[in-house]
């Protein structure tokens, strides 16, 4: 399940190639495609490569898996990462839909997402589905009707309020690409994958590993 690469550059090469292929398949089949992007450290080099990818970005819609309720210029804003690393080349032609600015009916129009990029914290969180959050139980319901959830401040790093796609929304993807780095996160994945059914409620990542609805590729590098 876990694809290991010697460094972040090799990981970024492989992940960006896979994401471009997923978007290209959507464009070829339907004339449009949708991408769920994410924040964190691992996606940056992937976005650098996607920014130059020769696909029809004008017919690609991009949103985020989650966003912090901070100023858009804050270094903690995931949207800022996209502006600085993704929307700077050919990908600047993509249509961006900020997760904080539009309603669920608009989000539904992007589904199923052609490619969903996720990171993971050492606590096993994905998007802003964070262990301990009071909204986690409802947001992790795979059959839940809500596509987004508001997580209050006090959870995650930084501990600011956030909006996140729910698990049911994330599972409405044609492909999920999980980007992780470091031995600690590799051990989290191995633990999550080895737990028996019904266990692992404290590891949100397990919900995307323990399902057969959406293919998941895990890209890992040591640092």
C-alpha positions as CSV (number, residue, x, y, z in Angstrom):
1,X,0.0,0.0,0.0
2,X,2.9,2.4,0.8
3,X,5.1,3.5,-2.0
4,X,8.5,4.5,-0.7
5,X,10.8,7.0,-2.4
6,X,14.4,8.0,-1.5
7,X,13.6,11.7,-1.1
8,X,10.9,14.4,-1.5
9,X,11.9,15.2,-5.1
10,X,11.4,11.6,-6.2
11,X,8.1,11.5,-4.3
12,X,7.0,14.7,-6.0
13,X,7.9,13.4,-9.4
14,X,5.8,10.3,-8.9
15,X,2.9,11.9,-7.2
16,X,2.5,14.8,-9.7
17,X,2.6,12.3,-12.6
18,X,-0.2,10.3,-11.0
19,X,-2.3,13.3,-10.3
20,X,-1.8,14.7,-13.8
21,X,-2.9,11.3,-15.1
22,X,-6.1,11.3,-13.0
23,X,-7.0,14.9,-14.1
24,X,-6.2,14.0,-17.7
25,X,-8.6,11.1,-17.5
26,X,-11.3,13.3,-16.2
27,X,-10.7,15.9,-18.9
28,X,-10.7,13.2,-21.6
29,X,-13.9,11.6,-20.4
30,X,-16.0,14.6,-19.4
31,X,-14.2,17.7,-20.7
32,X,-13.6,18.9,-17.1
33,X,-12.0,17.7,-13.9
34,X,-11.7,18.6,-10.3
35,X,-8.8,18.5,-7.8
36,X,-8.9,18.6,-4.0
37,X,-5.7,20.2,-2.8
38,X,-4.3,20.3,0.7
39,X,-1.9,22.2,2.9
40,X,1.3,21.2,4.8
41,X,4.9,20.7,3.8
42,X,4.8,17.6,1.6
43,X,2.5,19.0,-1.2
44,X,4.6,22.0,-2.0
45,X,7.1,20.3,-4.4
46,X,4.1,18.4,-6.0
47,X,2.4,21.8,-6.7
48,X,5.6,23.1,-8.2
49,X,5.4,20.3,-10.8
50,X,1.6,20.5,-11.3
51,X,1.9,24.2,-12.0
52,X,3.9,23.4,-15.2
53,X,1.8,20.4,-16.2
54,X,0.6,20.7,-19.8
55,X,-3.1,19.9,-19.3
56,X,-6.2,22.0,-19.9
57,X,-6.2,23.8,-16.6
58,X,-8.9,26.1,-17.7
59,X,-11.3,23.2,-17.4
60,X,-10.0,22.1,-14.0
61,X,-11.7,23.2,-10.8
62,X,-9.6,23.3,-7.6
63,X,-10.7,23.4,-4.0
64,X,-9.1,22.5,-0.6
65,X,-9.6,19.5,1.7
66,X,-9.6,22.0,4.6
67,X,-8.8,25.6,5.4
68,X,-7.9,27.5,8.6
69,X,-10.1,30.5,9.5
70,X,-7.2,32.9,9.2
71,X,-6.4,35.9,6.9
72,X,-5.8,34.7,3.4
73,X,-2.3,36.2,3.5
74,X,-1.4,34.3,6.7
75,X,1.4,31.7,6.4
76,X,-1.1,29.4,8.1
77,X,-3.6,29.7,5.2
78,X,-3.7,26.7,2.9
79,X,-4.9,29.0,0.1
80,X,-1.7,30.9,0.3
81,X,0.3,27.8,-0.5
82,X,-1.8,27.2,-3.6
83,X,-1.2,30.8,-4.7
84,X,2.5,30.6,-4.2
85,X,3.2,27.1,-5.5
86,X,0.3,25.9,-7.8
87,X,-1.3,28.9,-9.4
88,X,1.9,30.3,-10.8
89,X,2.3,28.5,-14.1
90,X,-0.1,26.8,-16.5
91,X,-2.2,25.9,-13.5
92,X,-3.0,29.6,-13.0
93,X,-5.8,29.1,-15.5
94,X,-7.6,26.7,-13.2
95,X,-10.9,27.8,-11.5
96,X,-10.3,28.0,-7.7
97,X,-13.2,27.6,-5.3
98,X,-12.2,28.6,-1.7
99,X,-13.7,26.2,0.7
100,X,-14.7,29.0,3.0
101,X,-16.6,31.0,0.4
102,X,-19.2,28.8,-1.2
103,X,-22.1,26.5,-0.2
104,X,-22.4,22.7,-0.4
105,X,-24.5,22.8,-3.6
106,X,-21.5,24.3,-5.4
107,X,-19.2,21.7,-3.9
108,X,-21.5,18.9,-5.1
109,X,-21.0,20.0,-8.7
110,X,-17.3,19.1,-8.4
111,X,-18.1,15.6,-7.3
112,X,-16.9,13.0,-7.6
113,X,-13.5,14.6,-7.4
114,X,-11.0,13.3,-10.0
115,X,-8.0,13.6,-7.7
116,X,-7.9,14.3,-4.0
117,X,-4.5,15.1,-2.3
118,X,-4.2,14.6,1.4
119,X,-1.5,14.9,4.0
120,X,-1.5,13.3,7.4
121,X,-0.4,14.5,10.9
122,X,1.5,12.3,13.3
123,X,-1.8,12.0,15.2
124,X,-3.3,10.3,12.2
125,X,-5.5,13.3,11.2
126,X,-6.4,13.9,7.6
127,X,-7.8,17.3,6.3
128,X,-9.0,18.9,9.5
129,X,-10.5,15.7,10.8
130,X,-8.6,16.0,14.1
131,X,-8.6,13.5,17.0
132,X,-10.4,15.1,20.0
133,X,-12.4,17.6,18.0
134,X,-16.0,17.7,19.1
135,X,-17.2,17.5,15.5
136,X,-15.1,14.4,14.7
137,X,-17.7,11.7,15.2
138,X,-20.3,13.3,12.9
139,X,-17.6,14.4,10.4
140,X,-16.2,10.8,10.2
141,X,-19.6,9.2,9.4
142,X,-19.0,7.7,5.9
143,X,-22.7,7.9,5.2
144,X,-23.1,11.4,6.6
145,X,-25.0,13.9,4.5
146,X,-22.9,16.9,5.4
147,X,-20.0,17.6,3.0
148,X,-18.2,20.1,5.3
149,X,-17.7,20.5,9.0
150,X,-16.6,23.4,11.2
151,X,-13.9,22.5,13.7
152,X,-13.6,24.9,16.6
153,X,-10.3,26.5,17.8
154,X,-8.2,24.6,20.2
155,X,-7.5,21.6,18.0
156,X,-4.7,20.9,15.6
157,X,-1.5,22.9,15.0
158,X,-2.0,25.8,14.9
159,X,-5.0,25.4,17.2
160,X,-7.3,27.7,15.1
161,X,-10.9,27.2,13.9
162,X,-11.1,25.4,10.6
163,X,-13.5,24.2,7.9
164,X,-12.9,20.7,6.5
165,X,-14.4,18.3,4.0
166,X,-16.1,15.4,5.9
167,X,-15.1,11.8,5.4
168,X,-18.2,11.2,3.2
169,X,-17.1,14.1,0.9
170,X,-13.5,12.8,0.7
171,X,-14.8,9.3,-0.3
172,X,-16.6,10.9,-3.2
173,X,-13.3,10.9,-5.1
174,X,-12.1,8.8,-8.0
175,X,-8.6,8.6,-6.5
176,X,-6.9,9.7,-3.3
177,X,-3.2,10.5,-3.1
178,X,-1.8,10.6,0.5
179,X,1.6,12.3,0.8
180,X,3.6,11.7,4.0
181,X,7.2,12.0,5.1
182,X,9.2,10.8,8.0
183,X,9.5,7.6,10.0
184,X,6.9,8.6,12.6
185,X,4.2,9.0,9.9
186,X,5.2,5.7,8.3
187,X,4.6,4.0,11.7
188,X,1.2,5.7,12.0
189,X,0.2,4.2,8.6
190,X,1.5,0.8,9.5
191,X,-0.4,0.9,12.8
192,X,-3.6,2.1,11.1
193,X,-3.4,-0.6,8.4
194,X,-2.8,-3.4,11.0
195,X,-5.7,-2.6,13.3
196,X,-8.7,-5.0,13.3
197,X,-12.1,-3.8,12.1
198,X,-13.8,-1.6,14.7
199,X,-10.5,-0.3,16.1
200,X,-8.6,2.8,15.3
201,X,-11.2,5.4,16.1
202,X,-8.4,7.7,17.2
203,X,-6.7,7.5,13.8
204,X,-8.9,9.3,11.2
205,X,-6.5,8.1,8.4
206,X,-7.7,4.6,9.0
207,X,-11.0,5.4,7.5
208,X,-9.5,6.0,4.1
209,X,-7.3,2.9,4.3
210,X,-10.0,0.6,5.5
211,X,-12.4,1.1,2.6
212,X,-12.7,-0.3,-0.9
213,X,-14.7,2.5,-2.6
214,X,-11.9,4.8,-3.6
215,X,-8.4,3.7,-4.7
216,X,-5.7,5.2,-2.4
217,X,-2.0,5.6,-3.1
218,X,0.4,6.5,-0.3
219,X,3.6,8.2,-1.3
220,X,6.3,8.3,1.4
221,X,9.7,9.7,1.7
222,X,12.1,9.6,4.7
223,X,12.2,13.3,5.2
